């Protein structure tokens, strides 16, 4: 009976963890600026909040951190991956390092296109037109029902093997 309980426990843990992980989404993004040579790419981590995706994490070359909403250039850190444009006028903000230079960066869409608002450590600012591309970065996550079927199949196989071992 211990083996069956262990298997049930393992299935329950797997289902719990997979259902929690399914709520986080990741998106690959790239930004290319026509002026000033501003380019970058990375991964946005979001949580779904009533259809809006709140950006909760950001990784990329030179990126040192995500700036909290309303922390820089009126950012709200909202992403609309199923809409065009994918960003609103507030956009998302992060800190970046390029060599000795440190920047605060806000990527946003003002209705006419995407822009990057930059501010360096000397308070020099610039607004540059950019292209912003977004793609789904999620690895396929099995639905909890699929994992349940997999777990019950595994339990069935363990039960049959155990009965065969006991009957010998």
Buried (B, 14 or more C-beta within 10 A) or exposed (E): EEEEEEBEEEBEEBBEEBEEEBEBBBBBBBBBBEEEEBEBBBBBBBEEEEEBBBBEBBEBEBBEEBBEBEBBBBBBBBBBBEEEBBBBEBBBBBBBEEEEEBBBBBBBBEEEEBBBBBBBEEEEEBBBBBEBEBEEBEEEBBEBEEBBEBBEEEBEEBEEEEEEEEEE
